[in-house]
């Protein structure tokens, strides 16, 4: 296979020249003098793509071959609004004319505080989500995919193992409802409400789901089937706001910084299995082997915080299952905003006119990596307590333990 790289875009050009002026340095100077000039940061956009050329790709795919190809695309863009520079006026006067020495920048000088790369572009030193955190996110998603490979959508082994609890669901639910209506104290009434919620969530809802799963499973095709297992994080968004200050001989400026990092991660595995009616309705070998963990009291609570259940499932051999390929796709979207904050002066000088301006840099990097998926035990990135059902579950469990 041959690797190829393509690129497009106007590239990078300087956003212009900034100039500094002074006036009234003497009684005879009544016209501004140019004291300094320099290039401002580069702007523009550029896109690159690197992928692999697979010989006879379309013919091989048409013949039923599964091909996973690595790929990376990078898009960058930068914008600069030079705005207006700051004017500073000396509080001292020239004798005998009474002029006040004045310093002025034509454009905002905030971008001077930052290093530029070889293209003249201001880029952040790094994103907010570092490599170690990305690796943990990838491990969590990969382990989940490996655990879910070749499983039935339904899990009747667990349902049958807890059939006694399922049969007792209705009487317990009616008892909890009576407790809500008839209990004299607020605490006992609240505990009954918590019990009713847990019975509904972990008794009634799974039972209804099992019935629906069996009905759908009976309608599924049997024989060799290709199934895809997926996991990932649709969007993780983090941002940091900060300020940067520089002080000179006559005053200084403050730059407002905003760094936004969005990460999207998708992991998938394509497998071929011999689907039987038993598998389709909910009896898969992997579910049977991992059943002991599911029957451990409060194992689901442990799985809220760490991927223990997924890790156990990922270590189970996949029986009657052939993996055709696996990969993950990671997208990093970084936005970096620099905006004119405030201007200030040192004793002996005043700010005559404030500056304005901004600089924006954005990058989007998308990678598709092909190969085996890792299995690792990790603490979950998100405990999902922002989810209403998860929060009610946790609160109900706590209330059940209050004496």
N, C-alpha and C positions, 0 to 999 in steps of 0.2 A: 504494500500500500504506500501511496505517495502523499506527503503532506504538502498542502498548498496554502498560500496566504494572499489575501486580496485586501485592497484598501480603497477608500474613496473619501472625498471631502475637500474643501478649499484649503485646509491646512491652517497655519498660524502666521499672523502678521501683527506688528506692533499697533497698539491702539492709539498711537500718536506721541507727541512730544510735550512734556510739561516744562514750564519755564518759571523761574523765580525773578522778581523785580525788587528794586529798592528805589526810594525817592526821598528827597530832602535830606540827604546826608550832609549837605552844606547849603548855605544861603544862596549860592549860585545855581544849585541843581533844582530845576523846576520840571524836568522831564524824567520819567522812570528809566532806570538803567537795567539792562538784562544782566543778572548776576550768575545765573546757572541754567542749564537745560539738560534734559535726560529723557530717554525713552520710557514710556509707560509699558505696563505688561502686555503680553500678546493676547489676542482674541482669535476666535475662529472655531472650527469643529473638524473632527477627523474620526473615521471609522475603519477598523480593521477586523478581518475575519480569518481564522486559521482552522482548517478542517482537514479531513483525510479523504483522498480519492480512492474509492473501492472499485476495482476493475469489474465491469459488467454488472454494475449495481442493479439496474432495473430488471435485467434478465434474471438475476439470481433471486431478487425479491418476488418476481412473478412466479418463480418455480417453488416458492414457499420457504426460502431460506430467510432466517432472521439475522439482520445485520445491525449492530450497534456501533456507531462511529463517534469518536471524540470530536469536540468542537469548542472553540472559544471565540466570542465576539467582544470587541471593546469599542465603546463610543464615548468621545469626550467633546465637551464644548465649553467655551468661556466667553463671558460678556463683561464689558467695562463701560460704566457710565462715569466719565471723568468729573462731571459736575463743575463746581466752582471752588477755587482755593480760598484759604483763609487770609485775611488782611490784619496785620498787627501794627498798632500805632504807639510810638513812644510817648510816655507821659512827660518827658523832658522836652524843652524847647531850645531851638538854636538861637543864639544871640548874634546879632541884634534883630534878625528878621522874624523870629517867633515861630518858625516852622517846626512841625513835629515829624521826625524821621519815620518813614513808613516802609514796611516789608509786605510783599504780596506774592502769593503763588497763583498762577493762572488756573490750575486745576487742583483737585483734591490730591493730597500727598500720602493718603493712608496706605496705598499699596506699596510704598517705599519700606514699610516695616517688615515686609515678607520676602523670603528668598524665592527665586524663580528657577525653574528647571532649565535645561539646555534649550528649550523652545521659547523661553521667556514667559511661561505660564505659571501662575501661582496655584499650587496644588496642596492639599492637606498632607501632613506628614504620614498620616495613617487614618484608617476608618475607626469607628467607635467599637465595632464588634471585631475582636482580635482573632487570630488564627486558632488559639486554644478553644475559645468559645464556639467557633465554627465547627471545630473537630468534635466537640461534645454534641452539638446539634445534629451533625451528620451521624454520629454513633447512635444517638437516640432514634433517629428516623430509620437508619439501616437495620438496627436490631428489631424494630417493630415490623419492618417489611419481611425480614427473614422469619420472624415468628408467625406472621400471617400467611406465608406461602403455603399453598395447597391445603389450607384449612377450608372447611365448609363455612358458608355464611352463617349458618346456624350452629349451635353447640348443644345437641340433645344429650350428650353424655353427662354434662353438668346438671342439666334439668332432671334427668332420671335419678342422678345421685341425690338430689335434694327434693325428690318427689313428695316426701312426707311434709317438708316445710311448705311446699306449694299447696298441698291439700289443706293445710292448716291456715292458709292465707285468709280465706273469707271469714271464718270465725274470729280470728285475731283482729281483722279489720273492723268487724262489727263491734267487738269489745272496745277497740280504741275509739270508735265513734261514740259509743255510750259514755266513755270516759270524758270525751270533750263536752258532751251535753250535761252530764250529771255530776262531775267532780266539783267539790266545793271550793278548792283553793286554786288560785291562778297557776301555781307551779305544776300541780297535778294535771290541770287542764292542758297546759302547754306540753307536758310530757306525753300526754295522750295524742295530742296533735302531731308531735314529732314521730311517735310510733306509727300513726296512720300514714304519714308521708313515707316513712321507710318501707312499710309494707307495700304501699303502692309502687314505689320506685324499684324495689328489689324482690317483689313478689308478684303483683298483678301485671306490671309492665312486661317483665321477662316472659311470663306465661302467655300473654297475648302475642308477644314477639315470636315465641316458639310456634304457636299455631299458624301465624302468618308465614313463618319460614318454611314450615312443612308444606303448606299449600303451594308456595312458590317453587320449592324444591322438586315437587312432583311434576311440575311443568317444564323443568330444565332438561336440556339434552343430555344424553349419556354417551359414553365412548370417549375417544380422545378429544380433549378440549384444551384450548389455550386460555389461561386466566392471568390477569395482571394484578399484582399486589402493589399498593402505593402507600406512601406516608410522606410527611414533610411538614413544613411551616409555610403557610401561604404568605405571611408577611410579618416580619419582626422589625419594628421601627424604633430607633433610638436617636436622640438628639442631645446636643450639648451647646449651651449658650455661654459665651465668655466675652471678656473685653481685653483689649491690648492697648497699652499706653506708651507713648514716647515723649520725652521732654527734651527740648533744646535750650539754647541760650535765651530765647525770647518767649518761649511758651511751648505748648505741646498739643497733641491730638489724642483722642480716644477712638478706637475702632471697635464696633460691635461685631462679634463673630457668631455665626450659627453654623454648626456642622450637623447634618442629617444623614443617617445611614440606615438604609432599608435592605433587609436580607430576605430573599425568597429561596426556599430549598424544597426540592422534590426528589424523592427516591422511588425507584420502581424495579420490579423483577417480573419477567415474563416466564411463565412455566407451562408445561404441558402435562396434563394428568389424564388418567383413565377414570372419567367420572361415572360412578355407579349410582343407582337410585339411593342407596344408603348414604353415600357421600353427599348427594344433593340435598337430602332432607336434614342432614346435620350430624352424621356419624363419620367423622374423619379420624384416622389413626393419630394424628398429632394432638387433637383435642383430648383423646383418651389418655395419652401419655402425660399431658400437662394437667390433667384433672386434679391430682393431689394438691397442687398449689392453689387452684381455684377453690378448693374446699377448706383451706386454712382460714380460720376466723379472721375477719378484717384484712384479708389479703388485698382486697380491692382498695383499701385505704393506703396500704403500703405502695400500691401501684400509682396512687395519686402523686407521690413524691419521688419515686424512683422506678425505673423500668425493669423491676424484678421479674414480673410475669412475662414480659417480652423477651427478656434475656434467657429465661428458662425455655421458652418456646423456640427461640432461635437455635438452641443447642440440640434440639430433637431432630434426628434424621428424617428427611422427607421421603416417605414410603410411596412408591408408585408415582413419583413426581420427577420430572426432568426439567431442569432450568435451561431455558433457551438464551438467556442473557439478562444482565442487570446494569444499571447505571444510576447516576445522580446528576441533577442539574442545579447549579447554584448561581443565583443572580445577586450581584452587589450593586446597589444604586446609591451613590454618594453625591450630596449637594453641599457646597461650601459657599456661604454668603458673607461678604465683608461690606459693612455699611458705615458711612461717616457717622460717628457718635457726637462728640462735643469737642470744642476748641477751648483752650485755656491759655492764660498768659502768666508770666512770672512778674514779680514786682518791678515796676518801671515800664511796663508795657500793658496795653489794653487790646482786646479783640475788637477790631473795627467791623469786620464782616466774617461770618462763620462759613465754614466749608460744607460742601455737599458732594455726594458721589457714592458709588458702589462697585463691587466686583463680584462676579458669580462664576463658579466653576462647577461643572457636573460631569460625572462619569457613570457609565453603565457597563459592567463587565458580566458576561454570562458564560458559564463553563458547563460543558457536558462531559463527564468523566465516566468511562466505561470500565467495568471490572467487577470483581467480587465485592460484596458488601461486608463491612466489618460488624462484629458483634461485641458490644461492651456494656457493662453495667454503669449507668450514669444517674446523677440527680437530674430530674427533669427541669427544663428551662422555664416552663410555665405550669403552675399547679392548677390553673383554670378556675381559681376562686372568683374570678370576674364573671364566670358562668353562673346564672341564677340557680340551676339545678344542683351544681356541685356545692355551692354555698349552703343551700338548704340541706343537702345531705350531711355536710360537716356539722352544721348547727344542730340538726336532729340527733346525730350520734352523740354530741356533747350533752344535749339535754337528757338523753336516755341514761347517761352515766351520773347525773346529778341525783343525789339521794334526798 
